[in-house]
Amino acid sequence: DSGVTQTPKHLITATGQRVTLRCSPRSGDLSVYWYQQSLDQGLQFLIQYYNGEERAKGNILERFSAQQFPDLHSELNLSSLELGDSALYFCASSVGPAVLAGEVPFFGPGTRLTVL
Amino acid sequence: AQKVTQAQTEISVVEKEDVTLDCVYETRDTTYYLFWYKQPPSGELVFLIRRNSFDEQNEISGRYSWNFQKSTSSFNFTITASQVVDSAVYFCAQRGSTLGRLYFGRGTQLTVWP
């Protein structure tokens, strides 16, 4: 158990809908990262938050947004869902902004999203 | 640009065989970090090891060992005396010195048969 929690574990929804994925980082970790794992794209970085502020953006679609709350949990919002958004979405956390040598991102169990 | 290549898509071995998973990376950073993660059939990503670019010492942890060679930009992972429980997808990843994001390879599916 990495200490990172994600809810829900599974989500089945229809095209055009909107969903929210939730992540709680390990105790003491200030950074949260979101990754998408799909068969065709592999593991892709979406976005990083550090202590409530957006720190880095990757291949995140405009239909997707995220935020990190004062209690450090994070939510990833996916809207106008398409079939191609079906994937495993991972949240990871680390202590700081990851410029420190000791930083290791630990991953949550993931949320499997199926868009029908 | 950062890039990680795991050329072996799938590997099958029989229990007790040794197996090496290859990882080749590209980066322009002089300081960087390399990682290996394991994804068992249950789906979670489990951290195995982190290596700094300025530390080329090989590392051994039980049946696992890692060989880091800067000259060939490789960070290979060997499992000695493989077991069925080692069956998983193994990912190699790289991180630069200023950003926290990881760049992942496509993964190697390892199947260990009894």
Interface residues (C-beta under 8 A of the other chain):
Chain A: S2 S31 Y33 Y35 G42 L43 F45 Q48 Y50 R55 A56 G58 L88 F90 A92 S94 P97 A98 V99 A101 E103 V104 P105 F106 F107 G108 P109 G110 R112
Chain B: Y33 F35 Y37 S42 G43 E44 L45 V46 F47 R50 N52 F91 A93 R95 S97 T98 L99 G100 R101 L102 Y103 F104 G105 R106 G107
